Amino acid sequence: MVLTPAARLLVARVSLIGIASLPAALVVSGQLASGPGCTPWFTDVDGRLPFVHTLRFFADMPSIVPMLAVAAALAVLGNQLLTAGALAIFGRDGGVGVLRSVRRDGMRHFGPFLRILALGVVASALAAMILSGAIDALGHLGPRRGWTAATMILVLPALRVLVIGGLLAKVGAWMLAARALTVADGRRRVRRTGLLALRLCWRAKFHWFGRFVVVTIATTVGSAAVLAAWFQSAPVGAALAGWLGLWALMVAVQAAAWLWLVHGAARLVDDPHVADLRGVPDTAFGWLSRLRRSRGQVSNHGVGETTETTGYRSA
């Protein structure tokens, strides 16, 4: 059976998720077997753990932050390579093997992709701080306006999650648009490419950009809901196998959504309506160079005036 490039990319995406999460899963399973998982205070409880037991359980778990950091680093690095390869394959309508394209195009665009990621992280952090501050201000205003406890406890946290989640989805769309332009035109000037990506997202706000935001939020919320329901159900035996199958299905759905959005981004930059954006030269803004030149001209002008006034040039 011969898989299409899209099917091989889908398999690669699912494999990346599994490989990235494997270190943390192995560490957690080992620590459970030798730590809280052997303590009667936890194992003798029937059904779901009470809230107090849950807090104690996480307190007794050794730190898994290092392994989570390793998993996140693997996922981020793998995503850069895989996204570059997928954009290149969709942009050229196949013709090159998936692994070869991921290796060749992924390494070729690895530097610009990381710089785009850094810009996205900084922009997300700054915008999230501003939005969180605004929502906190609403929280301080609530008691003076007579808001109910339900509004303060339920509505404001939900509003925070919704607003910041929408922000992160929009930044993710901008990052993918910038990466699509980078791969399509071989661009290296990330700041100029980022501005072009903003214009591209604005033009596509009612189709590709909007779909990206909606699909990203939907798949993220769906995965979180499955995990929350799984942890609250305390499954055993066949029920546990069912939850594992449901989680695997959610991983496959997320991979398929990623593939669909990447394909849409590759087709978006090939649209004739964005030819003017792609025609912008990949040159640096030159702000610092112009500033140095202007300062040099001012300095030379001052030296010339001094020479004319005194009859000699300063040492």
N, C-alpha and C positions, 0 to 999 in steps of 0.2 A: 504494500500500500504506500503510495507516494503522497506525502503531505504537501499542500500548497505553501508558499512562503508565509501567508497569513496564519495558517495553522501552526507552522513551525515557530513563528514569533509568539503565538499564544502559548505554546508549550514552553518556550524559553522564559516567558514572563512568569508563568506558574512555577517553574523550576527555580527562578530567581527568588521568588517569595519564600519557597521552601528552604533553599540554601541559606538565605539571609537569616531566617528565624531559627535554623537548626542549632547554632551555638547556645542561644538563650534557652531553648527548649531542653537541651541536654543538661545544662547546668541546673535549671529549675527542677527537672525530674530527679536528678541525683540528690539535690538538697532536700527535696520532699521525702525521698526514701530514707535518708539518714537523719532528718530533723523533725519538723512538725508532723510529718506524715506518720511517725512512729509514736507520737505522744497521745496517751489515752484521752487527755482533755479535749483533743480534737477528734480522734477516731471513734470515741464512744458516743458521739452525738448522732442522733437519728435525723436524717433529712438534712435540711439546710443548716449551715452554721449560724447561730445567733450573731447579732451585730458585735457584741463584746468579743466573742470567740474569733470573729473575722479580723477585728483589729489586732488581737493578740497573735493571730496566725501570721499576718504580715509583719508584725514586729519581731517575731521569732525567726522569720525567713532571713538568711544571710543576704547581703546586698547582691543584687543581680545587675546593678547599674553598669559595671564594666562590660558584661556580656550584651546588655541591651545596646550599649554604645557600639560594640563590634557589629551587632546585627544591623544597626542603623547605617553604619559606615559601609558595610557590604551592600545593603540595599541601595544607598545613594550612588555608590560607584558603579554598581551593576546597571542601575537605571540610566546613567549617562551613556554608557556603551550601547545598551539595548535600544534606547530611544533614537540615538544617532543612526544606528543600523536600520531601524524600522523606517525612519524618515527617508533615508537614502533609497531603500527598496521601493517604497511607495512612490517616491519622486521619479524613479527611473523605470517604473513598471516592471520590476523584476529583473531577471537577467544575471543576477549575482546571488550566490548562495547566502543563506541567512548568517551562518557562522562567519563566513568570510566578510560579509558586509558589516557585521557587528564589530569584528576585530579591526578591519581597515578603517571604516568610517567612524567607528567609535573612538579610536585612538586619534584620528585626524582632527576631530572636533572636541576632543576631551577638554582642552584648556579653555576655549570659549564657553563650553557648557558649564564648567565649574564656576567661571566668573558670572555667568547668568544666574546660576544657583545662589551664589553669594549675594548678588544684587537683590534677588527675590527674598532671601532670608532677612536681609537688612530692611527692605521695604515692608515686609510682613510684620517684623518686630516693631518698627516705628508706628505703623498704622494701628496695630493691635494695642499698643500702649495708649495711643490717643483715644481710640474707641473705648477701651476699658475705663480710661479716666472719665469719659463722658457718661458712661453707664454708672460708674461709681457716684458721679455727681447727681444723677437721677435718684440713686439709692439714698443719698443724704437729703434730697428734696422730698422724698416720699412721705416720711413721718409728718412733715410740716403741712403737706397737702392732704393728709388724712387717708393715705393709701392703706388698703387692707393688708393683713399679714400674708394672705395668699399671693398678692401681687409682689410683695417684697421677697418672699421665699421661693416662689415658683416662676413668676413671669419674668422678673429681672434676670435671674440666671439663664433661663431659656432664651431671653433676648440676647444676652451676652454670647451664648453659644451660637445662635443663629447669625448674628452680625459678624462675629470673628470667623465663623466657618465660611460664610459667603465671601469675606475678604480673602481668606486663604485660597478659596477656589478661584477667585478672579486673578490673584497673583499667579496661581498655577497655570491658568490659561495664558497669561502674558508670557510666562516663561516658555511654554510650549510653542507659542507663536514666534518668540525670539529664536528658539532652537530650530524651528522649521526654516526661517529665513537664513540662519547660519548654514544649515546643511545645503539648502537649495542654491545659495550663491557663494558658498565658501567664505563667508564673512568672518572677520577677526576683530573688528572694532565693536566691542560689546555695548558701549554706551550709545553709539549711533544705532546699532541694531535694536537696542531696547526701545528707543524712541520710535523707530519704524514699527516695532511690534505693538506699541501703544496705538498708533494710527491704524494698524491692521485690525486690532481688536475692536476699535471704535467702529470701523466699517462693517465688521462682522458681528456687531453686538446683538442682532436679532436672529442670527442663525448659529454659526459655529461657536461663538463666544458664549451665547446664552445656553446652548446645549452643554458646553463644557461645564459651566457652573452648576446646572441642574443635575447632570449625570454624576458629577463628583460628589455633590452633597448627598444625593440619593444613595449612592453605593457606600459612602462612608457611614451614613446614618443606618443603613441596612445592616452593615457588618457589626456596628456597635450594638444594635438591637439584638442581633443573634447572639453575640457574646454575653450581653447582660441576661438574656433569657436562659442561656446555657448555664451560667453561674448560679442563677436562682433556682434552677430546676433540680439540681443534685442528681443527675441521671446515673444509672448503673445498668450494666448488661446491654441489652438490645437498645435501650434508650440512649445510652452513651454512644453507641455506634451510629444511631440516627443523628445525634447532634454533630458528631464528627463529619458525617456525610453532608449535613447542611452547611457546616463551616467550609468544607472543601468546595461545595457548590458556590458559596459566596466568594471564595478566592478566585474561582474560575470566572464568575460574573465580573469581578473587578478587573481581571486580566482582559476579558473581552471588551469591557468599557474603555480601558486604556488603549487597546488596539484600535478601536473605532475612532476615538478622539485623535490619535496620532495620524490615522489615515485621513481624517478630515482636515487636520492641519497641513498635511502634505498637499492635499488637493486645493486648499485655500490659497497657498502661496503660488500655485500654478494658475490661478484664476486670472484671466486677462484684465480684470478690473483692478488688480493690484500691481500691474506692470509698472506704474509710475513709482510705486514704493520700491520695488526691486531695482529700478533704474537709478536710485540714489547711490552715488559712489561710496564705497566702503573706506572712507578716509577719516582720520581723526578730526575732532573739532578744532584742535589747535589753539585752545584758549590760552594755555601757558606760553606757547610760542608767540602768539600775538601780544601777550602781556609783556614778555621779555623784549620783543621788538619795540613796542611802544615806550618802554622804560629806557631802552637804549637810544631811541631817537630823542627823547627828552634830555637824556644825559649829554648826547652829542650836541644838541642845540645849546645847552648851557655852556659847554666847553667852547663852542664857537663864539658865543657872546662874550665870554671872558677874554678870548684871544683878541677880539676886535677892540675891547675896552682897554686892555693893559698893554697890547702890542707883543705879548709873548704867551706861550701856552704853558699852563701849570704843569709841574713835574708830577 
